[in-house]
Amino acid sequence: MIGTIVNTACIIVGSLAGALLKRGLGEKYNDALFTAMGLASIALGANAFVQNMPKSEFPVLFILSLALGGLLGTALDLDGRVTRLVARKGGEGLAKGLITACLLFCVGTFSIVGPVLSATQGDNTFLYTNATLDLVTSTVFASTFGIGIILAAPVLFCWQGFFYLLAKLAAGSPLLQGTMVHELAIVGGVLIISSGFSLLKVKDCKTLNYLPALLVPVLWFLLKGLFT
């Protein structure tokens, strides 16, 4: 778990550094960073989608995932509940920024494969690389949205911890083989693009309502493993 601990610590350090930088920025510079984060989110989400789509063995799975996940998330009103909770503490801007930051930190190859390699091979290279990227990203996000971005740290710890424990308990199982990582990255890429649209105020896609979509590929591979 040392790699995940380092990754979590980097987000905390980056958030603190970014919050200090935010104090010296004027409103127009904050607006410029806000727009930059929206554009960067769309670019990174599109990159994740384009890179992983050719590796998918089930090209329509992400569509099914978004549809089912969106229905479940809307029924539970995940976006509304979390947005209202965070907004009470730091405003609507922080809510959207925190949602985007969590997706960027958690939904990526490094943050999924990294814990698996750490658990099965003791290799933390992916996690250390991810930690470096997240240090920079959290600094920029906190300089835009404030210290509240630090809340992404425990989210990342739980996310990577889940895959670490899963790898320990299910080493060699079909769940950790095949293209599950690619399928998760495809869905995640779409969610990151959705967050970018919200940040740019192009379209409020209520991204958190689609978060259950990330469970569908996992369930798909579990069922597939039972019948193969």
C-alpha positions in Angstrom: 0.0 0.0 0.0 3.0 2.3 0.1 2.4 3.5 -3.4 -1.2 4.5 -2.6 -0.1 6.2 0.6 2.5 8.3 -1.4 -0.1 9.1 -4.1 -2.6 10.2 -1.4 0.1 12.3 0.3 0.9 14.1 -3.0 -2.7 15.2 -3.4 -2.7 16.6 0.1 0.6 18.5 -0.4 -0.5 19.7 -3.8 -3.9 20.9 -2.5 -2.2 22.8 0.3 0.3 24.4 -2.1 -2.5 25.3 -4.5 -4.6 26.9 -1.8 -1.7 29.1 -0.8 -1.3 30.2 -4.5 -5.0 31.0 -4.8 -4.7 33.7 -2.2 -2.5 35.8 -4.5 -4.6 35.5 -7.6 -7.2 38.0 -8.8 -10.7 37.1 -10.0 -9.8 37.3 -13.7 -6.9 34.9 -13.2 -9.1 32.5 -11.3 -11.6 32.6 -14.2 -8.8 31.9 -16.6 -7.7 28.8 -14.5 -11.3 27.7 -14.3 -11.6 27.7 -18.1 -8.2 26.0 -18.4 -9.3 23.2 -16.1 -12.4 22.6 -18.2 -10.5 22.5 -21.4 -7.8 20.2 -19.9 -10.6 17.8 -18.6 -12.1 17.5 -22.0 -8.7 16.9 -23.6 -7.7 14.2 -21.0 -11.1 12.5 -21.1 -11.0 12.4 -24.9 -7.4 11.0 -24.8 -8.5 8.2 -22.4 -11.4 7.3 -24.6 -9.4 7.3 -27.9 -6.5 5.3 -26.4 -8.6 2.6 -24.9 -11.5 2.2 -27.3 -9.4 0.2 -29.9 -8.4 -2.2 -27.1 -12.0 -2.9 -26.1 -13.4 -6.4 -26.8 -16.9 -5.1 -26.2 -17.3 -1.7 -28.0 -20.9 -1.2 -26.9 -20.3 -2.0 -23.2 -19.5 1.7 -22.4 -22.9 2.7 -23.9 -24.7 0.1 -21.8 -22.7 1.2 -18.8 -23.6 4.9 -19.2 -27.3 4.1 -19.8 -27.7 1.8 -16.8 -25.4 3.9 -14.6 -27.2 7.1 -15.5 -30.6 5.6 -14.7 -29.4 4.4 -11.3 -27.6 7.6 -10.4 -30.5 9.7 -11.5 -32.9 7.6 -9.3 -30.5 8.1 -6.4 -29.9 11.8 -7.3 -26.2 11.3 -6.6 -25.2 14.5 -8.3 -27.7 16.7 -6.5 -27.0 15.2 -3.1 -23.2 15.6 -3.4 -23.3 19.0 -5.1 -25.6 20.4 -2.4 -23.4 18.9 0.4 -20.1 20.3 -1.0 -21.7 23.6 -2.1 -22.8 24.3 1.5 -19.1 24.3 2.5 -17.4 25.9 -0.5 -19.8 26.9 -3.2 -21.0 25.3 -6.5 -17.6 25.9 -8.2 -15.8 23.8 -5.6 -18.4 21.0 -6.0 -17.8 20.8 -9.8 -14.0 21.1 -9.4 -13.9 18.4 -6.7 -16.0 16.0 -8.8 -13.7 16.6 -11.8 -10.5 16.2 -9.7 -11.7 12.9 -8.2 -12.4 11.6 -11.7 -9.0 12.7 -13.0 -7.2 11.2 -10.0 -9.1 7.9 -9.9 -10.2 7.0 -13.4 -7.1 6.3 -15.3 -4.8 3.4 -16.2 -2.2 4.3 -13.6 -4.7 4.5 -10.8 -6.3 1.2 -11.6 -3.4 -1.0 -12.8 -1.0 0.6 -10.3 -2.6 -0.9 -7.2 -2.9 -4.3 -8.9 0.8 -4.4 -9.8 1.6 -3.2 -6.3 -0.4 -6.0 -4.7 0.7 -8.8 -7.1 4.2 -7.9 -8.0 5.3 -5.3 -5.4 5.9 -2.9 -8.2 4.9 0.7 -7.3 6.2 2.4 -10.5 2.8 3.2 -11.8 1.6 4.6 -8.5 4.7 6.8 -8.1 4.3 8.1 -11.6 0.6 8.8 -10.9 1.6 10.5 -7.6 3.8 12.9 -9.5 1.1 13.8 -12.0 -1.5 14.2 -9.2 0.8 16.5 -7.2 0.9 18.9 -10.1 -2.8 18.5 -11.0 -4.0 19.0 -7.4 -1.9 22.1 -7.1 -3.5 23.6 -10.1 -7.0 22.5 -9.1 -6.6 23.9 -5.6 -5.3 27.2 -6.9 -8.5 27.4 -8.9 -11.1 25.9 -6.5 -9.5 26.2 -3.1 -8.4 23.9 -0.3 -11.6 21.8 -0.7 -9.8 19.8 -3.4 -8.0 18.0 -0.5 -11.1 16.0 -0.1 -10.1 14.1 -3.2 -7.3 12.5 -1.2 -9.4 10.0 0.8 -11.5 9.2 -2.3 -8.3 8.2 -4.1 -7.1 6.2 -1.1 -10.4 4.2 -1.0 -10.4 3.8 -4.8 -6.9 2.4 -5.1 -7.3 0.5 -1.8 -10.3 -1.3 -3.4 -8.2 -2.5 -6.4 -5.3 -3.4 -4.1 -7.4 -5.6 -1.9 -9.2 -7.0 -4.9 -5.9 -8.0 -6.4 -4.8 -9.6 -3.2 -7.9 -11.6 -2.9 -8.5 -12.5 -6.5 -5.0 -12.8 -8.0 -5.2 -14.7 -11.3 -8.9 -14.5 -11.6 -10.7 -13.4 -14.8 -11.8 -10.2 -13.1 -8.2 -8.9 -13.3 -7.6 -10.1 -16.8 -8.9 -9.3 -20.2 -9.9 -5.8 -21.0 -11.7 -4.7 -17.8 -9.1 -1.9 -17.2 -9.7 -0.6 -20.7 -13.5 -0.8 -20.3 -13.3 1.2 -17.1 -11.0 3.8 -18.7 -13.4 4.2 -21.6 -16.3 4.9 -19.3 -14.1 7.1 -17.2 -13.0 9.1 -20.2 -16.5 10.0 -21.0 -17.2 11.0 -17.4 -14.2 13.3 -17.4 -15.4 14.9 -20.7 -18.7 15.4 -19.0 -17.1 17.2 -16.1 -15.2 19.4 -18.5 -18.5 20.5 -20.2 -19.8 21.4 -16.7 -16.7 23.4 -15.8 -17.0 25.4 -19.1 -20.7 25.9 -18.5 -21.4 24.3 -21.9 -23.8 21.7 -20.4 -24.4 20.6 -16.9 -24.3 16.8 -17.5 -24.8 16.0 -13.8 -21.7 13.8 -14.0 -22.1 12.1 -10.6 -25.4 10.6 -11.7 -23.4 8.5 -14.2 -20.8 7.4 -11.6 -22.5 4.0 -11.2 -21.6 3.3 -14.8 -18.1 2.4 -13.5 -19.6 -0.6 -11.8 -21.1 -2.1 -15.0 -17.8 -3.3 -16.5 -16.8 -4.9 -13.2 -20.1 -6.7 -13.0 -19.9 -7.7 -16.7 -16.5 -9.4 -16.1 -17.7 -11.1 -13.0 -20.6 -12.6 -14.9 -18.4 -13.4 -17.8 -16.0 -15.3 -15.5 -18.8 -17.4 -14.1 -19.8 -18.7 -17.5 -16.4 -19.2 -19.1 
